[in-house]
Amino acid sequence: MTPTNDPGRLLQDLADALGLLYLSDLHTPRYRVSLLRMLENVPASQYSDAEWRAAASYILCGEAAAGEAPRDHLLRGLREMLRKNP
């Protein structure tokens, strides 16, 4: 995955890495474990905060809490989704 200033780049990189045809497939529960594992290995510095916020907002369908780093919000949200619906 290559960093850019495009807020949608992280989403596209994730979809490409998983072999998905559509970004909307990132909402499919069966990809959550793969997404989490992949994202745990991506340093926060590899993408801008705007890219992390866009990915978190899209995948989790919500904004990060004030003061929470966007990458941390995304990882926490995916873990909660997996805990509720493994």
Secondary structure, DSSP 4 states (H G I P E B T S, - for coil): ----S-TTHHHHHHHHHHT-SSGGGGG-GGGHHHHHHHHHTS-GGGS-HHHHHHHHHHHHSSPPPTT--HHHHHHHHHHHHHHH--
